[in-house]
Amino acid sequence: MLRDFLTTFFVSGAVAIVLTPIIRRVALELGIVDKPGGRKIHRQNMPTLGGIAIVAGFYVGTIVVFHAIPGAMDRFLFKFSGICIGSAIIIILGIIDDIRPLNAKLKLVVQIIAASVLIATGFVVEEITVPFFGKVPLGYLGIVFSMLWIVGITNAINLLDGLDGLAAGVSGIASFFMFLAAMDQHDYVIAFLAFALSGACAGFLPFNFSPARIFMGNPGSMFLGFILSAISIVSFQKSKTAITLFIPVIALGVPIIDTSLAIVRRLAKKKRIFQADKEHIHHKILFREESQRRAVLSLYFLSACFGMIALSFRGIKGVYAIIALIVVSLVTFKWMKDSGFLEFR
C-alpha cells in the first residue's frame, strides 16, 4: 500500500513537471499571458494556464488509485464522475477567464452549477452527531452548507493566488494533511486522491515558486479549491461528529481566514464583495517581509501549523475538543490582530 501511495505522488508530480514547460511554451505562442499593472506584483508578461499541468498530474495519478484498491472503481465511480464533470466545468471557466476576463457574477453562477454536480453525486453533509443530542439530520441545511463550502473554498484558493508559489504550496500542504486524516479514517480512496493532488502541486512548484516562470491561472487555482472542497466533504461524511467538522476548516485555515477578512473588509468599506484590492494577508506579509520568498515561506509554515492542529483534533473528544477549539480560535484571533490583519486601511 505504501508503494502505491508513493507511486501516486511521484506519477502526479512527474506529469506536472513534464507538462508545465510545454504549456508555458504554448501559452507564450498563443499570447495567453498575465500582463503587469494595477494590483499585480509581477513586472513582465507571465504565461498562464499552468494549472492545466496540475489537473493532468492529478488525474493521471488517480489511475493508480483504482489499480491499487480492488473494487474502488465500483464503490467510488459515481462520486468520481461528479468530480470529473464538476472540475471540467471549473477548468473551462478558468481558461475562458484567463483569455478574456469574465464578470464576477457570471463566474459565481458557473461555480454554483459545478458545485451542484458534486452535490448531486453525493458530496453533501446529510447529518452530524452532536454531544447530548445524538444524530441530527441536516436536510436542506446540509445542501446549503455543502454549496457554500464548495463555492467558498474554490474562490478562497483563487483569491490566495497572489504571490509566486503561494496557492500551489498551501494547497499541497493542505492536501497532504487531508491525506493523513483520510489514512486515519481508513478511507484509502480519498487518501489517494489527496496525495495525488499534493504530488501534482509539488511537480508544478519548481516552475511557479519565486521567481515564477509560469502562473497556474484561474483554471489551476479554482481547480485546486474545487478538489480540496470535495475531499474535505467526504471527510465530513466519514466523521459526522460536530467538532470534527472543524478539522478541514482548520487545515484550510490560511485561505479561509484570508477570504473571510476580504469579505468583512469590503463590506466595512462599502465596496462590492468581488472588488479586488491589495489588502490580502499575503499582500500585508509581503509589505512587511519585502520578499516574495520569505512571505510565501511564512504562509507555508502557517499552513503546516494549521494542518498539525487539525490532525491533533482527531484525538480529542467531548468537552476537551470544545475547549481546544476555543483556545485555537482565540490564539488565531490574537495573531490576526497583532499582525495587523484586522486593520482595514
N, C-alpha and C positions, 0 to 999 in steps of 0.2 A: 504493500500500500504506500509506504514512504517513497519507494522508487517511482510509483505512478504520480504522486503529488509533485515530486521534483521534476519529472518529465513534463508535466503540465506547465509548471512555472517556466522551465527553460525553453519549451517549444513556443509558448506565448511570447516570451522575451525575444527569442531568435527571429520569429516572424516580424515583430515590430522593428527590430534592428535592421533587418534586410529591406523591409518595405519603406521605412522612413526616408532614406536618401532618394529613393525612386520617386516617391510622392513629392519630395522637395523639388526635384528637377521638373516634374510635370507641372507643379503649381507655378514655378517661375516661368516656364514656357507659355503657360496659358494666362499669365498675368494675374493669378489669384493670390494677391498679396495683401497684407495688412499695412496700410500706409501710416507713417507717423503723423503726429499732430493732435491737438486737443488735449484730452486727459491721458493719452497714451505715453508710455515711458520710452519705448524704443525710438531710435532716431533714423532708421532707414527702412526701406520696404522689406517686409519679412514674409516669406512664403507661408501660407497657412494650409489647412486641410490635413495636417499631420496626424490628427486624431483618427483618420481612417486606418493608419497603421496599428493603432491601439485596438480598434474594432476588429481588424483582421486577426491580430495576435490573440485576442480573447476568444474568438470563435474557433480558430484552429486549435487552440488549447483545450477547448471543451470536447473536442473529438476524443481526447484521452479519457475524459470523464465517462463517457458511455462505453468505452472499451474496457475500462478498469473495473467498473461496478456492474456485475451481472443484473440484468433486469432494470437498470437505471433508465434506459430509454422508454420502457413501457410505463414506469411509475411517474416519470417526470416529463414525458413528451408533451402533454397538454400545456403545462406551465411553461415549458421551454419554448413552445410555439408562440406563447404570449410575449415572452422576452424578445424573440426574433422579430415578430411583427411590430411590436411597440418600438423597439430600438431602431428598426428600419425607418419608421415614421420620423423619429427623432433625428436620425442621421441625415435623411433627405432635407428635413427642415434646417438643420445646421449648415449643410452645404449651400443651400439656396441663400441662407442668411449671410454666409461668408462672401458669396459672389455679389449679392445685391441685398443690403440690409433691409430687413422686414420690420413692419410695425410691431411694437411690443404686444399689443392686444391680440394680433393675429397669431403670433408665436405662442401666446398663452393658450389660445383655443386649440392649436395643434397639439400642444403638450398635454392638454386635458384629454384629447382624443387618444393619444398614445397611452396615457395613464389608464383610460377606460379599457383599453385592450388588456392591460395587465390585470386589472380588477376582474374583468370578465373571465379570465383564465385562472382565477383562484388566488390572486395576490391581494388578499384583503384580511384584515384582522376581524374575526367574527365574534370572539369572546375573550374576556380576561378573567383571571382569578383574583379577587380582592380579599385581603385578610378580613376574617369575621363575617364575610358575606358569601363566600364561595364563588362559583362561576357566574359571571354577569354577561349575558348576551348583548352585543353592541348594536345589532340590527343595522339600520341605515346609518347610524353614527359611525360604525366601522367602515362603511364605504366612504363616507365623508372624510374620516381621518386618513384612510389609505390614499384617497385622491390628493388631499393636501400634502401628505408626506411625499408622494412620488413627484408631484409638480414642484414642491418646495425644495427637495434635495437636488432635483435636476437643475433648478435655477441657482441653488446655492453654490454648486461646483462651477457653474458657468460664471457667476459673479466673482468667484475666487481666482479665476484665471486671469490675474492681472500682473503677475511677475513671472519671469522665466523659471519654468520648472515647478511652480507652486501647485497648480491644480493636479498635475500628474503625480507629484511626490506625495501630497496629502492624501489623494485618492488611493495611491498604492499602499500607504501606511494604514489607512482606514480599512481597506480590503484585506490586508494581512491580519489585522486584529479580528475582523469578521471571520476569516478563515480559522483562526484559533478558537473563536467562540463556537463555530459550527462543529469543529472537531470535538469540543467538549460536549456538545449535544448529540454526537454520533450521527450528525447529518452530513454524510460524506459527499453527496451531490453538491450541496451548497458550498461545502468546504472547497471542492474542486473549482467551482465557478469563481469563488472569491480569490483563490490562489492564481487562477488563470488571469483574472483582471490585474492582480498585483504584478504578475510576470510581464504582462503587456505594458504596464506603466513603467516598470523597470527597464524594459527594452527601449522605450521611447525617450526616457530621461536623458541619456547621453547627448541627444541632439537638441534637447529643449532646455537643459539646465544652463544658467548664465555663463557665458554669452550664448543665447539661443541661436540656432541656425534655422529653426522652423517652429512655428506655433501649431498647437493642436487645433485651434479654431473652435468654432461653435459646435461642429459635429462631434468633436472629441470631448469637450467639457460637458456638453449635455448628455452624451452617451455615458460617460463615467457616472454622472449623478443619477441617471436613469437606472443603470445596472446596480449601483450601490443601494438605491431605494428598494429595488426588487429583492435583493439578497437580504436586506435588513427586515423586510416584511415577513419573509419566511422564518427569520429568527424570532420575530414577534409571535408567529403562529405556533412555533415549537414550544416556546416558554410559557406563554399565556398569563403568567403572573404579572400583576400590575407593576411591580417595581422593576422587573426585567425589561419592561417596555422602554426604560430609560437607557438601557445598555447601548443600543445603536445610536441613540441621541448623543450620549457622551462620546462614543467612538468617533462620531462626525461633529464633534464639538466646534472645531475651528470654522468650517463653512456655515454651520447653523448659527453660531454667535454672530458671525460677520453679516449674514443675511438679515437676521433679526434686528441688529443695530442699524442696518441700512434702511429698513422699513420704518423703524421708530424715528430715525434721524430725518428722513424725508417728510414724514407726517408732521414732525415738530416744526420743520421749516416751511410747512405748507407747500411742499413740492410734490410732483407726481411720483408714485412709488417706483415707476420704471425709469425715472430720470437718472442718468448716470452722474457720478461725482467722483472725487478723488479723496474720499474720507473713509475708505475701507480700512480694515485692520492692517492689511499688507501695505497700504499707502503710508499709514502712520508709522509703522515699524521701519519702512524704508526711509522715511524722513529722519528718523532717529538714528538708524544704523548707517545711512548714507552708502549702502552697498546692497545690491540685489541679492548677492550670495548670502551675506550674513542675515538679511531679513528673511529669506526663504528657509535657511537652515534653522533659524529661530522658530519658525512656524512648523517645520518638520518635527523639531523637538517637542513643541507644544502638542502636536497631533499624537506623537508617540506617548506622551504623558496621559492624554485623554484616553488613548487606547488601553493603556495599562490600568487606568482607573476603572474603565468599563469592564475589563476582564475580572477585576477584583470583586465586582458586584455579584458575580456568579456564585461566590462562596459566602455571601451574606444574606441572611433571611430575616423575616419578621421586622420587629421594631428597629433592629440594628441596621437594616437596609435603609429604612426611612431616615434614621439619624445620619447615616453615611451620605445619603443623597442631599440632606440639608447642609451638611458640612461642605460637600463638594460645591454646592450652589453658592454658598457664602464666600468660599475661597475664590471661586471663579469671578463672582461679582466684585470682590475687593481687587483682584488682579486687573479686571477691566477698568475699574475706577482709578487705580494707581497708575495704570498705563496711559490714561487719558482717552480711552476709547469711548467714554461716556460724555465727553465734551464735544458738543456739536458746534463747530465754528460757523 
